[in-house]
């Protein structure tokens, strides 16, 4: 009886593996699961992409469990221990008013992920809708929308974000809006290029003959086909979003003190770079590592999701 009970999970596991690796899928669900499994196997073979994914995953876990990881209050000052070098008591040292840099760095990951996630949620759909509408409608609609995109693309994204942030005023939410306004035009350009290919396909012509409206074709058939390319683009853009957010914080246009935003921490630590290097080096390395991780992760997604790389 015990041997039968012990072998039952093994049989179930082998049956599931056989279902997962079957040469011909019996159902649509099985086909989708098999495709996801093959994509994961391909992604797993990319060492740099796996490294980037692990760093991103670790960043998410750190942000979630920040109250349990951070040993000190991030706002309370201790002037008796100001500018202390890294030690077992303060892993990354203390800042100019005695706050623990390690704890502030951990809570700063929450702000970074908040900016990245909110910017992706705002800029992604705007760029996707504008690009697919312009590409499918064509004519004066395409011309008008693409000229607006060209105006945005005429300026470097950091300069554009600085202009919007200066107009809206300093603050974390205004920084998110400014970065989003500077991030959607490249997504719109990509979605338009994808739509120009999709709209001439046979299945779109068949849907037209069935009497589907233009809005239904765009939202139900064109947009889903563009989503993989847009997801790749957004993931690759997250590195520049992190750098832009840090730049705004460094210049005082993003998150405001005493917020533990990495760019603001870098700004406050630049005055002590020659005597207390850890004040600027620690947040600078955090910005570098997180940007690199998102870049590597985005490259891996592009290899998996882009059919031209198959």
N, C-alpha and C positions, 0 to 999 in steps of 0.2 A: 504493500500500500504506500509506504514511504517512497519507494523508488518510482512508483507511478506518479506521485505528487511532485517529485523533484524533476522528472523529465517533462512534465506538462508545460512549464514555461519555455523550455528549450524547443519543444515542438511548435508552440505558438510563435516563437521568435523566427524559426526557420520558415514557417508558413508565411509570415509577414514579409520576410526577405524575398521569398519566391514570388510573392504578389508584387513586391516593389521592383523586382528585376525581370518581370515577365517580358518576353520579346514583343508581345501584342497586348495592348491594354483592352480590357473587357468593358470598361465604363469610362465616362468622361472624368469622374473623380480619380480613378486609377491613373489615367493619362496625365492629369495635372500633378498628382503626387509624384509620379515617376519623373516628370519634367523638373519639378523642384528638387528631387533627389539628385538627378544628374547635374543640375546647376550647382548644388552644394558640393558635389564631388569635384567639379571643375574649379570652383572657388577655393576649395580646401587645398588644391595643388599649388595655389599661388601663395608662396611663403610671405611675401611682403603684404599682400592683402589680408592674410590671416593675422599678421602682426598688427596692422592698422585696426582690424575689427576687434582684437583683444584689448587694445588701448581704448578704443571708443566704448567698449562694453565696461571696462574698468572705470572709465570716466563717469558713465551712467550710474554704476553701483556706488561710486564715491559720492556722487550728488545725492543719491537716494538716502544713503546711510550716513550722511555728513554729521548729524547730531551725535551719532554713536562713535564716530571715528575721531572727530576733533576733540582734543583734550582740554582746550581752553576756550573761554568766551572770546569771541572775535571782536567785541567792541570795548571790553574793559581794558584800561591802560594800567601800566605798572612802570612808572618812571624810574624806579630803583633798578629795573632790569632792562632799560632801553639799550638798543643797539648791541644786544648780546650775540656772539657768533653761534653757529650751529653747535648743538650739544645734545646729550641724552635727555636733558630737561626740555629743550626747545630744538626740535629736529632741524628746523631751517632757520633758527635764530629768532630774534625779535626786531621789531621796527623802531622808528624814532620815538614812539611813545610807549614802548614796552609790550605791544601786542604780539601774540604768537603768530609767526608767519605761516607755519604749517597749518594751523587751524583756519586762518583766513584763506589760504590757498584752497583748502578743501571746500569751504563754503563758496569760494569764487567759481568753482566748477558748476555750481547750480546756476549762477548768473550766465556763464558762458553757454550752457546748454539751453537755458531759457531764451537767450538771444537767437541762437542757431535754430531752435525748433520754431519759435514764433516767426522768424524771418522766412523759413521754409514754408510755413503754413500760409503766410500772406503772399509772398512773391511767387510761389509755385502755381497756385490756381490762377492768379492774375496773368502771368506770362503764358500759361497754357491756354486760357480762354482767348486772350488777345491773338496769340499766334495761330491757333486753329481757325478762328473766325476770319482772320486776314487771309490765310492760305486757302480756305475753302470758298469764301465769298468772291475773292478776286476783285478786279475793277477798282472803283474809287474807294471802296471800303479798305481793300488791301493797301492802296496808295496812302490813304490818310493814316491808317494805323502804323504802317511801317515808317512813315516820316516822323511820327511821334517817337517811335523806337529809335530811329536814327539820331534824333535830337538828344535822347538820353545817352546813347552810346558814344556821342561825340565827346563826352567828358569822361575822364577816368572815374571809376566807381568810388574810390576814396574821396576824390574832390567833390563828386556829386553828393555823397553822403555827408561830407562836411558842410556843404551849402545847405542841405535840408535840415541838418541838426542845428546849425546856427540860426536858421529861420524859425524852427520849432521851439528852440530853447533847450538847455541842458536837461538831462534826465534819461532814465533807462528806457521808458516807453517811447519817448521821442527818438531815441537812438535806434530802436527797433524799427520804427516807421521810416526813418531816414535810410537805414540800410536796406529795407524792403523796397523802397522806391528806387534805389540804385541797383537792385539785384534782379528785378523782373525782366528788363529788356533783353538780355541774352537768352533767357528761357523762351520769350516770345519769338525771337528769331529762329531758335532751334525748332520750336513747335510748328512754325510756319513752313520751314523746309520739309519737315516730316509730312505735313498735311498736303503739300503740293504733290508728293508721291502717292499718298493714300487716295486722294480725291479722283485720280484717274484709274483706279483699280476697278475690276469687274464687279466685285461685290457691292461697291458704292453705287455703281450704275444700276445694279439689280434693285437695290433699296430705293433708288429714285423712281424706278418704274413701278414699284409697289405703292407709290404715293406718299412716302415719308417726307415730312417737312424738313427744311434746311436746318432748323434748330435741333430737331431730333437726330438727324444724321450727324451733326457736329458733336452733340453731347453723348449720344449712345454708341456711335461707331468710330468717329475720328479721334475723339479725346482718349478713349481707352487704348488705342493703338499708339498714341504719342506718350503715354504715361511712362513706359520704361526708359525712354531717352531722357525725359524730363527728370525722373528720379536720379538717373546717373548724373545729370548736369547739376542738380541741386546738391547732391552729395559732394561732388567735386568743388562746388562753390562754397561749401561750408568752411573750408580753410580760409578763403578770402573774407568770409563773413566774420570769422573769429579775429582775423587780423584787422579788419575795419572797425569792429567793436572795440578792440584793444586800442586802436589809434584814436577813436573818439574819446575813450576813457582817459587815455594819456593826455589829450588836449583839453580835458575838462568838459567835453560836450556829451559824454555818455553817463554812465553811473557815477553818482556823486559820493564823495567821502561822507561818512566812514564806510561806505559799501566796499566789500572785499573783491571788487572787480579787478581782474588781472592787469588791465591797462592802467587803471587808477593806482594800483599798487606799484606798478613800474614807474609811473610818474612821480609818486611821492618818494621812491627810493633812488631816483637819479641824482638827487643832491648829495647822497652819501656813497656814491659808487666807488670813490677812491679810498674811502676808509672802511666802509661796510658793504662789501660787494654783494652779499647775499640778498640785500633788499631789492636789488634790480635783477640779479641773476636768477633767482628762484621763480618769480612770475614770468620772466622772459623765457626760461626753459619750459615752463608749463604751456605758454602760448605756442612755442615752437613744436613741442611734442604733440599737442592736440591738433594743430594744423597739419602736421605730417601724417598723423593717424587718419584723419578724414581724407587726405589726398590718397593715401595707399588704399584705404577702404573703397573709395570711389573708383580708383583704377581697377580694382578687383571686380566691382559690380559691373563696370563697363565691359570687361572681358566676358562676363557671364550673360548679361542681359542684352548686349548689342548683338543682333543676329549676324552682322557683318564680320564679327570676330569668331563665328562658329567654325 
